[in-house]
Each structure stands twice: as structure tokens, then as C-alpha cells.
């Protein structure tokens, strides 16, 4: 019962993972790990040399709230965008918009690349190209095809390319339209002179040599055109903007990464300049609209002034009235002043009426002129108009980055509607006041006109024409003054965006590829991938590699160790008695004496059965050499070949297998006829004999029992060479004759499951006095100790694999596994 518990405990321990064994497996395959690490580092090297350098540069801009120095309460021609914080948010949003990046890409023509053939790829040389291509934006340029430019001499070049199909994708950069064009199939070449117009289906423009560059004959360069929208989207995505720090929220840093530092510098500087101009145009929006409104009004006033001047000149030619009395002049001046006031009020009323219609019928409020352009100084109207225009501009800017229907639009529209309702109410109240003022002025005009009614008709006519002329001149002067005021405000406006630090290539800026990181990743992958593979192989490996595994999996003792030793036959103990392997068999013989001494001493001879799990584990080799060492010690020994399916022991003794155990068991020969005396003193053998059709039935017959009983009377030692226990059941039938049993375990070959089979047979009592002998033992740091020599038995399953089981072709996985084992 104790042995049974010990075996159960051993099997449960064998289920746990052996970390020490895994570590030794890794150490055993250190060459493979080193090869993987070297390969990974080599790959990392090629990745590093093939990847283009990536640079990141930056520039600094500030967002200020610069007030126009000419801005006063009476010249309210500009409006505030909501403070510096509001401007910062708008600029950060604007710089990521498609519209802004379209302007920058279009101004720099970044949809056209100048390339040069490099070691691993075509390299973008940008400004370093010795020529400039003046593109014809009204015609199509082929997309994504490198067009070669080969210099022939100082004045001629050749355009060359090669198309695989008859049509290709092209784009006109004037209107950005994309189409399919017909192209010549195959190799294309055509020669041009410096500055010639190139008019091809796929290329349109002029190549102009740069005078500062020396053109080398045979030098080749390439032009490559990219889709405009894709280029814009790339820069829109890659450009980064944000505050330098929380303490300086109005100072923004622009950052951009790319492969060409010159292109990065130009893009960052161009985006700052264009953004500054855009913000200035927005700041001037109010003044610009006012100037447009005044210009349209000036045209009418100028026309009236001309007409009245012509009328006065014509009146003076036809009449002799050139002057009137001072009293009449004074009354006329008063009347002219009232009429001028009336005209001003009517201008205000017209502006308010037009503004009211505009607010009720339009949705874009960015084109409203300043109320001060017609003399309206009502604070509520000025503030409301300014707020509405600012909100309208903000909504227009939001359209570039926000999807229609967003809550942001609804909030801005709500604020615009609220301000618009207030303004409409203010307009109604102001119009009523203006109408009252106009009525008062009309009353004063009527009173003065009655005083002049007694004058002669020609004098009255003269005074009317003079008043109209004077009123038109004053109106003209007022409008010109307002226009000059708006122009001064516009000219004095400066952008709220200032460039603090332009982008500049001062060396450095390299951010990739991170060569150290690539090498580190290569080192890690080169180490952990083989470690993982070894781990998988270790988990899938169910063979026995060392004595420590056997002691962990089974309580059956290990009787001895046999090293690996290559020799021409199996008679190592006889022909090489001083070898380490011969000494191993003598040690096994000594150990067997302790086992035999425990049994009945009344018996003259001892019987030793040698078996294994499958063929190729050294069973026959061990049987021959153990029998030899017993015979050399003076014991009369006989070796029985009971492996009736695949007999082998006769070859090493240069005898035939014509007669043997089979002949005796079927009654063809007696015992003396089948016994063969060998050239080794005290050693006889009985070979298996011819292969029978029913080997199991013969071994179960009483004749075998009779034979062994007879042999025990004549021999001191009987060695039974039996079939493999794991393949056939014959060996179990022979255990009844054995005083001791040796189970051969070949390291790196025998399966762990076979030990479980032996444990099970031992628990049930089918195997008794069994011990393990380890074959192919090698002294290694990862497995116990032993002789550094031994017998070489070969590889594969041997002959039993062909006899009892049909041998399959090994899979690729098994081949790799066996290769790794041999490493």
C-alpha cells in the first residue's frame, strides 16, 4: 500500500511545471537563442538604415489684443472678437482647418515633389533640385507617377517615364479637378530645351534651370505629383498647435514633423504668415464693408454734384443773376443747413430700413456696414451690430471644423437671434425718433421758404440751385471724410497674431527613427521569441531527458547508467573491457547482486528479464553485454532471444537464426539442438529462430516454462531478451520467469507516458523487482552526472517501429523539433 501511495505521489508531482528543466533546456539551446538575437539585431540594423530620418521643428506665435490707435467712440469701424482667450481658441481651430491648410499647400505647391534616386528609395530634395518646374495649373498633371528629368547638357534635358496602362489619374491644380487621362503605354522619352513649354497629356509646364546650380550631364531627377486633397489632409493631421505653457496661454507653439527639414521650415513660416493675413482680413472686415458701402453712396452723391454744377453753370449763362443781398443769403444758408440735416436724417433712415430688411431676409451677417458711416451714433445700435458681425464671423469659422447640426451652431444661432431681436427693437425706436426730427426740419424749411417767396423768380431759382449744389458738396465731403476715416482705421489695423520665433533649421530636430529603440526591440524580440518557442517545445516535449525526471515521475529505482559510445557491434563489454561503458555494465551486475540476494538462496540460478517501451532504446544491446559481463565473471550464462517478432542477437555472434526457441517450442528440436556455444567463455545463447505466425501463443505454452526450468539446473545466470513492453504484451507473459526486471530508458527518446505505464503495471503487480537502466546517458550541466562516454545506438524507432506499427512520415514540426534537439 505504501508503494502504491508513493507512485501516486510521484505521478502527481510530474504534472507540475519544471522551471529548472526549462532553464536547462534554454541553456542547452543557447546557440539557437544567440542565433535569433543576432538575426533580430541584423533586421533592426537594416530597418534603421532603410528608414528615412524624421525631423520635428517648431515656431512660436503670440495672440494679442492690439487696439487700433485711431479707434475712438466716433470712429467705431472695428469690433472686438471676444478678448485674447477667444482669439487663441479661434486661431488654434483655424490652423487645423482644411481651408487654411489648402491656402498654405497651394502657396508652397507641396503637391509637387522634387525627387532624387537614393540608395534605398527616391529622396525628396525640395529646394536642392538644380531646376524649377513652372506648373501650368490649367492643365492636367499625372498623379503618383515619377516623371524623370535627365540632363543631357547645359541647355537640354530629357523627359522620361514608363506607364503600365493606357490611362492614369490626373489633376488640374487650378480648380483641383481630378480626371482620367490617356497616357502612352511603355517607355516614354522626349527631349526639350531649357525653358521650353512641355505640353504632354501627363505633364504640362516648363523646366527652368537654376543659374546657381551646375547641371551635370546624365544626372537624373524626378517630379511626382500628389492628390491635392490628400496632401492637405496629411498636413492638416500632422501639424500640432498648443500653448507653450499654462502661464503663457496666449503664446502658441506650432510643430510639424517630416522627412525634409526645409519643407517643414517653409510650411511652418507660411502657415504663420497666411494665418496672420487671414486674421487681419477678419479684423478689417467691418471697415472693408463700410468702405464698400460709402463707395456705393459716393457714386450717387458725385453724380448729383456733377448734375447740380452743370445746372448752375447753365443758369448763369442764361440769366444775369450772380449775387443776392446779404439778408437773402443768410436765409438761404439757414435753409441749406436744414435741408442738409434732413438729408442726413433721411440717410440714417434709409440705412436703418435697409438694415432691417437685411436682418429679416439674410442669414450671413458678415457684410453689414458700420452705422457710423451714415452718422448713426446710437450706442445700442453700434454695439448690437458689432456683436452680430462678430458672432457671424465666428459661426463662419466654425463651419470648417464642425459638422452642421452640432450644438455649437445652435448656441451661436441662439445668441445671434437674441441680439438681432434687440437690434430690431432699437431700430424701430430710432426710426420713430428720426421721423420726428425730419418732420421738425420740414416745418423749419417751409417757414424759411415762405420768406423767400417774394423774391423774383430768377433769384429764387438761383438760390435753389445754389442750395442743392452746396448740399451735394457737403454730403460729398462728409462721405469722403467717412471713407478716409475707415481707410485710416483699416490701414492702421495690425494683426493680433505676431510671429515671435520663425521656424529655422539650426541643426538637430531628429526624432526618428529611434535607432536605439529599434535595437532594443530587436534584442528583446530576438531573445523572447526563441524563449517562447523553446517554452512551447518544452511543453510539447514528452520525452525523458534526465534521471531527475525519472525520480520525479516514478519511485522505481535507477539501477545504472549507460553512456553513449559508438562501436561496430554490440560486444563492447567483451571487445572493449576497459571502456567506460563496459564498466557501466559491471556496475549494473554488482547492483543486481543486491536484488538477487533478497530472494530464496536455495535456488542455483537467477533469471533477469530485460525489456523496454519501444525498439531503439538499447534492450538487445544491454542484454548481450550484461550476459557477457556475467560470463566473464565466471558465471555460466545463457542468453535467450525471446523477441520472436524481430530477432537480433544472433548477428553479433556470427551465427544463424535457423534454429532457436521457436523450434524448441513447436517440438522440432530439443534443447541441446538449439543451444549455441559462443566464442565468449561461459556464454551460450539460444536465438529466437524463425519468425512464427503466433509468437504470443508460443510464449504462453508450457514448453517455455519447461525450457527455463531445465536451464536453471544447468546455468548460473539466465538473461531474457524480450519484446518491447510498450508495443506488445509478450513481455508481461514472461515476467513470471524473471527474478528481476530491467526496463530500459533511453534519454531524449523514451516517452514520459511509458513511465506511467510501468508505474501502473507495478501497482497492479504485473511487474516485480523492476529497475530502470538509463541508456544514452551524457554528462551535461542540465542533467545529473555520469560518464562522458557511452554507446551510440542511432536514432529513430528502429526495426520495431516497422514491425508492430506502420511508420508515418515525420511532419515538418517533428523535423524542426529533431533538428533543435541535435543542436
Beta strands, then each sheet from edge to edge (+ up, - down):
strand 1: 54-63
strand 2: 112-117
strand 3: 122-124
strand 4: 131-135
strand 5: 140-142
strand 6: 147-151
strand 7: 156-163
strand 8: 167-172
strand 9: 177-182
strand 10: 186-193
strand 11: 197-199
strand 12: 204-209
strand 13: 220-225
strand 14: 240-245
strand 15: 248-258
strand 16: 497-501
strand 17: 510-512
strand 18: 558-563
strand 19: 606-612
strand 20: 637-641
strand 21: 676-677
strand 22: 683-686
strand 23: 717-721
strand 24: 740-746
strand 25: 770-777
sheet 1: 14+ 15- 1+ 16-
sheet 2: 14+ 15- 1+ 17-
sheet 3: 3+ 2- 13+ 6- 7+ 10-
sheet 4: 4+ 12- 11+
sheet 5: 5+ 8- 9+
sheet 6: 18+ 25+ 24+ 19+ 23+ 20+ 22+ 21-
end
